[in-house]
Amino acid sequence: MRKLLLISFSLICFSCGQSNSEFGGMGFVKPEAPAVIKRTSKYKDIAFRLDTLFSKMSSNGFNGAVIVAKDGEVIYQKAFGYADKKNNIPVSDTTSFQLASVSKVITATAVMTLVERGLIKLDDTFASYFPEFPYTTITIKELLAHRSGLPNYLYFLNDYVTAKDKILTNAEMFQLMVEKKPPLYLKPNYAFNYCNTNYALLALLIEKVSHKTFSNYLREEIFLPLGMKHSGTILSLDIFEKSISKPYDNRWKIIEREASDYIVGDKSIFSTPYDMFLFSEALYQGKLLNPETQALAYTALSREKKLSNYGLGWRMKDFKNDEKKEVFHNGWWHGYRTAFHRRLSDKITIVVLSNQLNRSAYQTYKIYQAIDADTLFSNEADVE
C-alpha cells in the first residue's frame, strides 16, 4: 500500500523569480518571491501518515484542500470533494477558497509593510488618519491586537449587513459607524476582544496611506510579487468562475451571499493552500517583512490570556515556549472553514481550506501528531 501511495504522491512546485525592482509606483521595493522549493523524499513517512489522516477525514465529511510543508519543502498536498457540487466540479490544487478570518493575517501583514516603510506608526490613533472617527484614542496597534473595545459591525449594522442582493462597502460601513456612534464594548486597551470591525477599518487605513484600493495593494505588493496566482479579494475576482469554490452547509445547500460579504480586510480574501504556502515561506525567508517586524507581530499583547494569546494579526499557542510556539489563525464564514498554522522553530506550514461546514478543518493537532509521530499536541480550540 505504501508503494502505491508513493507512486500516486506527486506535487507540483513552482519556481518563482526574484526581483529587486521598484514596484507599484510608490517607490516601494518589490518583495522577493520565496526561493525555489526543495523536493526530496525524506518526509515520505510523514506523507503516508498525513494521507491516512486526510483520507479518514474525507470519509467523515471533509471537503476542501490541504498543504503541509516543513522548512521550505512541501510534504503533502491534496484536494478532496467538490468545489461545485451541482456541476460536479472537483476541488483541485488551483481552487480558491474564501479565507474567512485567515484574511486577517494578510491584512495585518499589509499594514506592517507600511509600518516598515515609515508610512504608519503603530501608536498613531486611527482618528489621526480619519478625523471624523468618533473614538479618538484608539490606536492602530489596538486595532491589530483586537484591543480597541469597538463593537462588531456585524451586530450593530445587522439590518444592513444581512441584506440580500446588496453590496456594503468598507467606506459605507465606516460612515454608518460615524453616524450611529455605537457604544464601545470595552474601554480601549482594557482587554482582548475579538472584533471584525478592527480589520475592516485597517483595510481603509491601507487605502488611505497607500493611495490604492485594498485589493490593488494586496495584488501589487503581495500576491503578484510572491507568485500567488490564485489569490485576490471578493472585489477583484469573478466569484462565479469555476476556479472559485462555492460555500455549502452540511447538507450541500448553497449559502447565499449577503451585503457584508463585500466588506474586506476582516474576511473576503480568496486563496489556495499553495498560495498561502508561498505567503508563509516569504515570511520565513524574510522576503516580505524583516525578522524584527515579524517578532513584534508574534509578540503576545494580552496578558490576561494565559493559555493562548494574540499579537498583531496572529493567534498564538505555546507562546512562552520557543520550540513549540505556533502562530496561526482560523476562519469561519458562511460555508468556509479555514486554518493557517505555522510552527516557527522548524518552519512548519499547515493550510487547510474547506468550503463545507465541517469542523475537521480545525483539527490541526492531528496534523502535528502526524508530523511529530510520538509527540502529542493538545486539541486546538475551534476559534477564528
C-alpha positions as a Markdown table, in Angstrom:
| # | Residue | x | y | z |
|---|---|---|---|---|
| 1 | Met | 0.0 | 0.0 | 0.0 |
| 2 | Arg | 2.8 | 2.4 | 0.9 |
| 3 | Lys | 4.4 | 1.7 | -2.6 |
| 4 | Leu | 1.1 | 2.6 | -4.3 |
| 5 | Leu | 0.9 | 5.8 | -2.2 |
| 6 | Leu | 4.4 | 6.9 | -3.2 |
| 7 | Ile | 3.6 | 6.3 | -6.8 |
| 8 | Ser | 0.5 | 8.4 | -6.6 |
| 9 | Phe | 2.0 | 11.0 | -4.3 |
| 10 | Ser | 3.2 | 13.9 | -6.6 |
| 11 | Leu | 3.1 | 17.6 | -6.1 |
| 12 | Ile | 3.5 | 20.5 | -8.4 |
| 13 | Cys | 6.0 | 23.1 | -7.4 |
| 14 | Phe | 6.5 | 26.4 | -9.0 |
| 15 | Ser | 9.8 | 28.3 | -9.0 |
| 16 | Cys | 9.4 | 31.9 | -8.5 |
| 17 | Gly | 11.7 | 34.5 | -10.0 |
| 18 | Gln | 13.3 | 37.2 | -7.8 |
| 19 | Ser | 13.5 | 40.9 | -8.4 |
| 20 | Asn | 14.6 | 43.9 | -6.5 |
| 21 | Ser | 13.0 | 46.4 | -8.9 |
| 22 | Glu | 10.7 | 49.1 | -7.6 |
| 23 | Phe | 7.0 | 48.1 | -7.7 |
| 24 | Gly | 3.6 | 49.7 | -7.5 |
| 25 | Gly | 4.5 | 53.3 | -8.3 |
| 26 | Met | 5.2 | 54.4 | -4.7 |
| 27 | Gly | 9.0 | 53.8 | -4.6 |
| 28 | Phe | 8.5 | 50.6 | -2.7 |
| 29 | Val | 10.9 | 47.7 | -3.0 |
| 30 | Lys | 9.2 | 44.7 | -4.5 |
| 31 | Pro | 9.4 | 41.8 | -2.1 |
| 32 | Glu | 11.2 | 38.8 | -3.5 |
| 33 | Ala | 9.4 | 35.6 | -4.0 |
| 34 | Pro | 10.4 | 32.6 | -1.8 |
| 35 | Ala | 13.4 | 30.6 | -3.0 |
| 36 | Val | 12.8 | 27.6 | -5.2 |
| 37 | Ile | 11.1 | 25.0 | -3.1 |
| 38 | Lys | 13.1 | 21.9 | -2.1 |
| 39 | Arg | 11.8 | 18.5 | -3.1 |
| 40 | Thr | 13.1 | 15.3 | -1.5 |
| 41 | Ser | 11.6 | 12.0 | -0.3 |
| 42 | Lys | 12.9 | 12.3 | 3.3 |
| 43 | Tyr | 9.4 | 13.0 | 4.6 |
| 44 | Lys | 7.7 | 10.0 | 2.9 |
| 45 | Asp | 6.7 | 8.5 | 6.3 |
| 46 | Ile | 5.1 | 11.8 | 7.3 |
| 47 | Ala | 3.3 | 12.0 | 4.0 |
| 48 | Phe | 2.0 | 8.5 | 4.4 |
| 49 | Arg | 0.6 | 9.3 | 7.9 |
| 50 | Leu | -0.9 | 12.6 | 6.5 |
| 51 | Asp | -2.6 | 10.8 | 3.6 |
| 52 | Thr | -4.1 | 8.2 | 6.0 |
| 53 | Leu | -5.3 | 11.1 | 8.3 |
| 54 | Phe | -6.9 | 13.1 | 5.5 |
| 55 | Ser | -8.4 | 10.1 | 3.8 |
| 56 | Lys | -10.2 | 9.3 | 7.0 |
| 57 | Met | -11.2 | 13.0 | 7.4 |
| 58 | Ser | -12.6 | 13.0 | 3.9 |
| 59 | Ser | -14.6 | 9.9 | 4.5 |
| 60 | Asn | -16.0 | 11.7 | 7.6 |
| 61 | Gly | -17.1 | 14.7 | 5.6 |
| 62 | Phe | -14.0 | 16.9 | 5.0 |
| 63 | Asn | -14.4 | 18.8 | 1.7 |
| 64 | Gly | -11.5 | 21.0 | 0.6 |
| 65 | Ala | -7.8 | 21.2 | 0.1 |
| 66 | Val | -4.7 | 20.9 | 2.2 |
| 67 | Ile | -0.9 | 21.6 | 2.1 |
| 68 | Val | 1.7 | 20.7 | 4.7 |
| 69 | Ala | 5.3 | 21.9 | 4.5 |
| 70 | Lys | 8.4 | 21.9 | 6.6 |
| 71 | Asp | 11.5 | 24.1 | 6.2 |
| 72 | Gly | 10.5 | 25.1 | 2.7 |
| 73 | Glu | 9.6 | 21.6 | 1.4 |
| 74 | Val | 6.1 | 20.5 | 0.6 |
| 75 | Ile | 5.4 | 17.3 | 2.4 |
| 76 | Tyr | 1.8 | 16.7 | 1.5 |
| 77 | Gln | -0.7 | 18.4 | -0.8 |
| 78 | Lys | -4.1 | 17.0 | -1.8 |
| 79 | Ala | -7.7 | 18.1 | -2.7 |
| 80 | Phe | -10.9 | 16.4 | -1.7 |
| 81 | Gly | -14.5 | 16.7 | -2.8 |
| 82 | Tyr | -16.4 | 19.3 | -4.7 |
| 83 | Ala | -15.8 | 23.0 | -5.5 |
| 84 | Asp | -19.2 | 23.0 | -7.2 |
| 85 | Lys | -21.4 | 20.1 | -6.2 |
| 86 | Lys | -24.2 | 20.9 | -8.6 |
| 87 | Asn | -22.0 | 21.0 | -11.7 |
| 88 | Asn | -19.8 | 18.1 | -10.5 |
| 89 | Ile | -16.6 | 20.3 | -10.4 |
| 90 | Pro | -14.0 | 18.8 | -8.1 |
| 91 | Val | -11.7 | 20.7 | -5.8 |
| 92 | Ser | -8.2 | 21.0 | -7.3 |
| 93 | Asp | -4.9 | 22.5 | -6.3 |
| 94 | Thr | -5.9 | 25.7 | -8.0 |
| 95 | Thr | -9.3 | 26.0 | -6.4 |
| 96 | Ser | -9.7 | 29.2 | -4.4 |
| 97 | Phe | -11.4 | 29.4 | -1.1 |
| 98 | Gln | -12.7 | 32.3 | 0.9 |
| 99 | Leu | -10.2 | 32.6 | 3.7 |
| 100 | Ala | -12.7 | 33.9 | 6.2 |
| 101 | Ser | -10.8 | 35.3 | 9.2 |
| 102 | Val | -7.5 | 33.9 | 7.9 |
| 103 | Ser | -7.7 | 37.0 | 5.8 |
| 104 | Lys | -6.7 | 39.0 | 8.9 |
| 105 | Val | -3.1 | 37.7 | 8.8 |
| 106 | Ile | -2.8 | 39.1 | 5.2 |
| 107 | Thr | -4.4 | 42.4 | 6.2 |
| 108 | Ala | -2.1 | 42.7 | 9.2 |
| 109 | Thr | 1.0 | 41.9 | 7.1 |
| 110 | Ala | 0.0 | 44.6 | 4.6 |
| 111 | Val | -0.3 | 47.1 | 7.5 |
| 112 | Met | 3.1 | 46.0 | 8.8 |
| 113 | Thr | 4.7 | 46.6 | 5.3 |
| 114 | Leu | 3.5 | 50.2 | 5.6 |
| 115 | Val | 4.9 | 50.4 | 9.1 |
| 116 | Glu | 8.3 | 49.2 | 7.9 |
| 117 | Arg | 8.2 | 51.9 | 5.2 |
| 118 | Gly | 7.5 | 54.6 | 7.7 |
| 119 | Leu | 4.0 | 55.4 | 6.5 |
| 120 | Ile | 2.2 | 54.2 | 9.5 |
| 121 | Lys | 3.2 | 54.2 | 13.2 |
| 122 | Leu | 1.6 | 51.6 | 15.5 |
| 123 | Asp | 0.9 | 54.1 | 18.2 |
| 124 | Asp | -0.8 | 56.5 | 15.9 |
| 125 | Thr | -4.5 | 56.9 | 16.5 |
| 126 | Phe | -6.9 | 55.8 | 13.8 |
| 127 | Ala | -8.5 | 59.2 | 14.1 |
| 128 | Ser | -5.3 | 60.9 | 13.1 |
| 129 | Tyr | -5.9 | 59.4 | 9.6 |
| 130 | Phe | -9.7 | 59.7 | 9.8 |
| 131 | Pro | -10.6 | 62.8 | 11.8 |
| 132 | Glu | -14.3 | 62.1 | 11.7 |
| 133 | Phe | -13.8 | 58.8 | 13.6 |
| 134 | Pro | -15.6 | 59.3 | 16.9 |
| 135 | Tyr | -13.4 | 57.1 | 19.1 |
| 136 | Thr | -10.4 | 59.4 | 19.2 |
| 137 | Thr | -7.9 | 57.4 | 21.4 |
| 138 | Ile | -8.0 | 54.0 | 19.6 |
| 139 | Thr | -4.6 | 53.3 | 18.1 |
| 140 | Ile | -3.5 | 51.2 | 15.1 |
| 141 | Lys | -1.8 | 48.7 | 17.4 |
| 142 | Glu | -5.1 | 48.3 | 19.4 |
| 143 | Leu | -7.0 | 47.6 | 16.1 |
| 144 | Leu | -4.4 | 45.0 | 15.1 |
| 145 | Ala | -4.4 | 43.3 | 18.5 |
| 146 | His | -8.2 | 43.3 | 19.0 |
| 147 | Arg | -7.9 | 45.6 | 22.0 |
| 148 | Ser | -9.9 | 48.6 | 20.6 |
| 149 | Gly | -13.1 | 47.7 | 22.5 |
| 150 | Leu | -15.1 | 48.5 | 19.4 |
| 151 | Pro | -18.4 | 46.7 | 18.8 |
| 152 | Asn | -18.7 | 44.3 | 15.9 |
| 153 | Tyr | -20.2 | 45.9 | 12.8 |
| 154 | Leu | -21.9 | 42.6 | 12.0 |
| 155 | Tyr | -24.2 | 43.2 | 15.0 |
| 156 | Phe | -24.7 | 47.0 | 15.2 |
| 157 | Leu | -25.4 | 47.1 | 11.4 |
| 158 | Asn | -27.4 | 43.9 | 11.3 |
| 159 | Asp | -30.1 | 45.4 | 9.1 |
| 160 | Tyr | -27.5 | 46.5 | 6.6 |
| 161 | Val | -25.1 | 43.6 | 6.6 |
| 162 | Thr | -27.7 | 40.8 | 6.2 |
| 163 | Ala | -29.4 | 42.5 | 3.2 |
| 164 | Lys | -29.6 | 40.3 | 0.1 |
| 165 | Asp | -28.5 | 41.4 | -3.4 |
| 166 | Lys | -26.7 | 44.4 | -1.9 |
| 167 | Ile | -23.1 | 45.4 | -1.6 |
| 168 | Leu | -22.0 | 47.1 | 1.6 |
| 169 | Thr | -18.5 | 48.7 | 1.3 |
| 170 | Asn | -16.0 | 49.4 | 3.9 |
| 171 | Ala | -16.5 | 53.1 | 3.4 |
| 172 | Glu | -20.2 | 52.8 | 3.8 |
| 173 | Met | -19.7 | 50.7 | 7.0 |
| 174 | Phe | -17.4 | 53.4 | 8.3 |
| 175 | Gln | -19.8 | 56.2 | 7.5 |
| 176 | Leu | -22.7 | 54.4 | 9.3 |
| 177 | Met | -20.4 | 53.9 | 12.2 |
| 178 | Val | -19.6 | 57.7 | 12.3 |
| 179 | Glu | -23.4 | 58.5 | 12.1 |
| 180 | Lys | -24.6 | 55.9 | 14.6 |
| 181 | Lys | -21.7 | 56.1 | 17.1 |
| 182 | Pro | -22.4 | 52.7 | 18.7 |
| 183 | Pro | -21.2 | 52.5 | 22.3 |
| 184 | Leu | -17.8 | 50.8 | 22.9 |
| 185 | Tyr | -18.0 | 47.3 | 24.1 |
| 186 | Leu | -14.9 | 47.8 | 26.3 |
| 187 | Lys | -12.6 | 50.7 | 27.2 |
| 188 | Pro | -9.8 | 50.8 | 24.6 |
| 189 | Asn | -6.8 | 48.6 | 25.6 |
| 190 | Tyr | -8.6 | 47.2 | 28.6 |
| 191 | Ala | -8.8 | 43.6 | 27.4 |
| 192 | Phe | -8.7 | 41.4 | 24.3 |
| 193 | Asn | -12.0 | 41.5 | 22.4 |
| 194 | Tyr | -12.0 | 39.8 | 19.0 |
| 195 | Cys | -13.8 | 42.1 | 16.6 |
| 196 | Asn | -14.2 | 42.2 | 12.8 |
| 197 | Thr | -14.6 | 45.9 | 12.8 |
| 198 | Asn | -11.0 | 46.4 | 13.6 |
| 199 | Tyr | -9.8 | 44.8 | 10.4 |
| 200 | Ala | -12.4 | 46.4 | 8.2 |
| 201 | Leu | -11.1 | 49.7 | 9.4 |
| 202 | Leu | -7.5 | 48.6 | 8.8 |
| 203 | Ala | -8.4 | 47.9 | 5.2 |
| 204 | Leu | -9.5 | 51.6 | 4.9 |
| 205 | Leu | -6.2 | 52.7 | 6.5 |
| 206 | Ile | -4.2 | 50.8 | 3.9 |
| 207 | Glu | -6.2 | 52.5 | 1.2 |
| 208 | Lys | -5.7 | 55.9 | 2.8 |
| 209 | Val | -1.9 | 55.6 | 3.2 |
| 210 | Ser | -1.1 | 53.7 | 0.0 |
| 211 | His | -3.4 | 55.6 | -2.3 |
| 212 | Lys | -4.5 | 52.3 | -3.7 |
| 213 | Thr | -7.6 | 50.2 | -3.2 |
| 214 | Phe | -7.2 | 47.4 | -0.7 |
| 215 | Ser | -7.5 | 44.8 | -3.5 |
| 216 | Asn | -4.8 | 46.5 | -5.6 |
| 217 | Tyr | -2.4 | 47.0 | -2.7 |
| 218 | Leu | -2.6 | 43.2 | -1.9 |
| 219 | Arg | -2.3 | 42.3 | -5.6 |
| 220 | Glu | 0.6 | 44.6 | -6.4 |
| 221 | Glu | 2.6 | 44.4 | -3.2 |
| 222 | Ile | 2.0 | 40.8 | -2.0 |
| 223 | Phe | 0.2 | 38.5 | -4.4 |
| 224 | Leu | 2.0 | 39.2 | -7.7 |
| 225 | Pro | 5.5 | 39.5 | -6.3 |
| 226 | Leu | 5.2 | 36.3 | -4.4 |
| 227 | Gly | 3.6 | 34.3 | -7.3 |
| 228 | Met | 0.3 | 33.9 | -5.5 |
| 229 | Lys | -1.5 | 33.4 | -8.8 |
| 230 | His | -4.9 | 32.4 | -7.4 |
| 231 | Ser | -5.4 | 35.0 | -4.7 |
| 232 | Gly | -7.5 | 38.1 | -4.6 |
| 233 | Thr | -10.4 | 39.7 | -2.8 |
| 234 | Ile | -14.1 | 39.3 | -3.5 |
| 235 | Leu | -13.9 | 42.8 | -5.1 |
| 236 | Ser | -11.1 | 41.8 | -7.6 |
| 237 | Leu | -12.1 | 38.3 | -8.5 |
| 238 | Asp | -15.0 | 36.9 | -10.5 |
| 239 | Ile | -16.5 | 34.8 | -7.8 |
| 240 | Phe | -18.6 | 32.9 | -10.3 |
| 241 | Glu | -15.6 | 31.5 | -12.0 |
| 242 | Lys | -15.2 | 27.7 | -11.9 |
| 243 | Ser | -12.0 | 28.1 | -10.0 |
| 244 | Ile | -13.7 | 29.7 | -7.0 |
| 245 | Ser | -15.3 | 27.2 | -4.6 |
| 246 | Lys | -18.9 | 27.7 | -3.6 |
| 247 | Pro | -19.9 | 27.7 | 0.1 |
| 248 | Tyr | -22.1 | 24.9 | 1.4 |
| 249 | Asp | -23.8 | 23.9 | 4.6 |
| 250 | Asn | -23.5 | 20.3 | 5.8 |
| 251 | Arg | -26.4 | 19.2 | 3.6 |
| 252 | Trp | -24.8 | 20.6 | 0.4 |
| 253 | Lys | -27.1 | 23.6 | 0.3 |
| 254 | Ile | -25.5 | 26.8 | -1.1 |
| 255 | Ile | -25.1 | 29.5 | 1.5 |
| 256 | Glu | -26.2 | 32.7 | -0.2 |
| 257 | Arg | -24.0 | 35.8 | 0.0 |
| 258 | Glu | -25.1 | 38.9 | 1.8 |
| 259 | Ala | -24.2 | 42.6 | 1.9 |
| 260 | Ser | -21.4 | 42.1 | 4.5 |
| 261 | Asp | -19.5 | 39.7 | 2.2 |
| 262 | Tyr | -18.2 | 42.7 | 0.3 |
| 263 | Ile | -16.6 | 44.3 | 3.4 |
| 264 | Val | -12.9 | 43.3 | 3.2 |
| 265 | Gly | -9.9 | 43.1 | 5.5 |
| 266 | Asp | -11.6 | 41.1 | 8.2 |
| 267 | Lys | -12.5 | 38.4 | 5.6 |
| 268 | Ser | -13.3 | 38.1 | 1.9 |
| 269 | Ile | -9.8 | 37.3 | 0.7 |
| 270 | Phe | -9.7 | 34.2 | -1.5 |
| 271 | Ser | -6.6 | 32.0 | -1.9 |
| 272 | Thr | -5.4 | 28.4 | -2.3 |
| 273 | Pro | -3.3 | 26.2 | 0.0 |
| 274 | Tyr | -0.3 | 26.6 | -2.3 |
| 275 | Asp | -0.6 | 30.3 | -2.5 |
| 276 | Met | -0.8 | 30.5 | 1.3 |
| 277 | Phe | 2.3 | 28.3 | 1.5 |
| 278 | Leu | 4.2 | 30.8 | -0.7 |
| 279 | Phe | 3.0 | 33.6 | 1.7 |
| 280 | Ser | 4.2 | 31.6 | 4.7 |
| 281 | Glu | 7.6 | 30.9 | 3.0 |
| 282 | Ala | 8.0 | 34.6 | 2.2 |
| 283 | Leu | 7.7 | 35.3 | 5.9 |
| 284 | Tyr | 10.0 | 32.6 | 7.0 |
| 285 | Gln | 12.6 | 33.8 | 4.5 |
| 286 | Gly | 12.3 | 37.4 | 5.5 |
| 287 | Lys | 11.2 | 38.4 | 1.9 |
| 288 | Leu | 8.0 | 40.1 | 2.9 |
| 289 | Leu | 8.7 | 41.5 | 6.4 |
| 290 | Asn | 12.0 | 41.7 | 8.2 |
| 291 | Pro | 12.6 | 39.4 | 11.2 |
| 292 | Glu | 12.3 | 42.3 | 13.8 |
| 293 | Thr | 8.9 | 43.3 | 12.4 |
| 294 | Gln | 7.7 | 39.6 | 12.5 |
| 295 | Ala | 8.9 | 39.2 | 16.0 |
| 296 | Leu | 6.8 | 42.2 | 17.0 |
| 297 | Ala | 3.8 | 40.7 | 15.2 |
| 298 | Tyr | 4.3 | 37.4 | 17.1 |
| 299 | Thr | 4.5 | 39.0 | 20.5 |
| 300 | Ala | 1.7 | 38.3 | 23.0 |
| 301 | Leu | -0.1 | 41.5 | 23.7 |
| 302 | Ser | -2.9 | 40.4 | 26.0 |
| 303 | Arg | -1.6 | 39.5 | 29.4 |
| 304 | Glu | -5.0 | 38.4 | 30.7 |
| 305 | Lys | -4.9 | 35.5 | 28.2 |
| 306 | Lys | -2.9 | 32.7 | 29.8 |
| 307 | Leu | -3.1 | 29.6 | 27.6 |
| 308 | Ser | -3.2 | 31.3 | 24.2 |
| 309 | Asn | -2.7 | 34.9 | 23.0 |
| 310 | Tyr | -2.9 | 37.3 | 20.2 |
| 311 | Gly | -0.3 | 39.5 | 18.6 |
| 312 | Leu | -0.6 | 41.8 | 15.6 |
| 313 | Gly | -2.9 | 39.7 | 13.4 |
| 314 | Trp | -1.8 | 36.3 | 14.7 |
| 315 | Arg | -3.2 | 34.0 | 17.4 |
| 316 | Met | -0.6 | 32.2 | 19.4 |
| 317 | Lys | -0.3 | 28.9 | 21.1 |
| 318 | Asp | 2.6 | 27.8 | 23.4 |
| 319 | Phe | 3.7 | 31.4 | 23.1 |
| 320 | Lys | 6.2 | 31.1 | 26.0 |
| 321 | Asn | 8.0 | 28.1 | 24.5 |
| 322 | Asp | 10.3 | 28.9 | 21.7 |
| 323 | Glu | 10.4 | 25.3 | 20.5 |
| 324 | Lys | 6.6 | 24.8 | 20.3 |
| 325 | Lys | 5.4 | 28.3 | 19.6 |
| 326 | Glu | 2.8 | 28.3 | 17.0 |
| 327 | Val | 1.3 | 31.4 | 15.2 |
| 328 | Phe | -1.9 | 30.8 | 13.4 |
| 329 | His | -5.4 | 31.9 | 12.5 |
| 330 | Asn | -8.6 | 30.0 | 11.9 |
| 331 | Gly | -11.6 | 31.2 | 10.0 |
| 332 | Trp | -15.3 | 30.6 | 9.8 |
| 333 | Trp | -17.6 | 32.4 | 7.4 |
| 334 | His | -20.7 | 31.0 | 5.8 |
| 335 | Gly | -19.7 | 27.6 | 4.5 |
| 336 | Tyr | -16.0 | 28.2 | 4.7 |
| 337 | Arg | -13.8 | 26.7 | 7.4 |
| 338 | Thr | -10.1 | 27.6 | 7.2 |
| 339 | Ala | -6.9 | 27.0 | 9.2 |
| 340 | Phe | -3.5 | 28.6 | 8.6 |
| 341 | His | -0.9 | 27.4 | 11.2 |
| 342 | Arg | 2.8 | 27.9 | 11.4 |
| 343 | Arg | 5.3 | 26.5 | 14.0 |
| 344 | Leu | 8.2 | 28.9 | 13.9 |
| 345 | Ser | 11.1 | 26.7 | 15.3 |
| 346 | Asp | 11.1 | 24.2 | 12.4 |
| 347 | Lys | 9.3 | 26.3 | 9.8 |
| 348 | Ile | 6.1 | 24.2 | 9.6 |
| 349 | Thr | 3.3 | 25.5 | 7.5 |
| 350 | Ile | -0.2 | 23.9 | 7.6 |
| 351 | Val | -3.0 | 25.2 | 5.4 |
| 352 | Val | -6.4 | 23.5 | 5.5 |
| 353 | Leu | -9.2 | 25.2 | 3.5 |
| 354 | Ser | -12.8 | 23.9 | 3.3 |
| 355 | Asn | -16.0 | 25.1 | 1.6 |
| 356 | Gln | -18.4 | 23.0 | 3.6 |
| 357 | Leu | -19.5 | 23.2 | 7.3 |
| 358 | Asn | -17.2 | 20.6 | 8.9 |
| 359 | Arg | -15.0 | 21.3 | 12.0 |
| 360 | Ser | -12.4 | 18.8 | 10.9 |
| 361 | Ala | -10.6 | 21.7 | 9.2 |
| 362 | Tyr | -9.6 | 22.9 | 12.7 |
| 363 | Gln | -8.1 | 19.6 | 13.8 |
| 364 | Thr | -4.5 | 20.7 | 13.2 |
| 365 | Tyr | -3.3 | 19.0 | 16.3 |
| 366 | Lys | -3.7 | 15.7 | 14.4 |
| 367 | Ile | -1.5 | 17.0 | 11.6 |
| 368 | Tyr | 1.2 | 17.9 | 14.2 |
| 369 | Gln | 0.9 | 14.4 | 15.6 |
| 370 | Ala | 1.5 | 13.0 | 12.1 |
| 371 | Ile | 4.5 | 15.3 | 11.7 |
| 372 | Asp | 5.9 | 14.6 | 15.1 |
| 373 | Ala | 4.9 | 11.0 | 15.3 |
| 374 | Asp | 5.0 | 10.2 | 19.1 |
| 375 | Thr | 4.8 | 13.9 | 20.2 |
| 376 | Leu | 1.2 | 14.7 | 21.3 |
| 377 | Phe | -0.2 | 18.2 | 21.0 |
| 378 | Ser | -3.3 | 19.3 | 22.8 |
| 379 | Asn | -6.5 | 19.8 | 20.8 |
| 380 | Glu | -6.9 | 23.2 | 19.1 |
| 381 | Ala | -9.9 | 25.2 | 20.1 |
| 382 | Asp | -12.4 | 26.0 | 17.3 |
| 383 | Val | -11.7 | 29.7 | 17.2 |
| 384 | Glu | -11.5 | 32.1 | 14.4 |
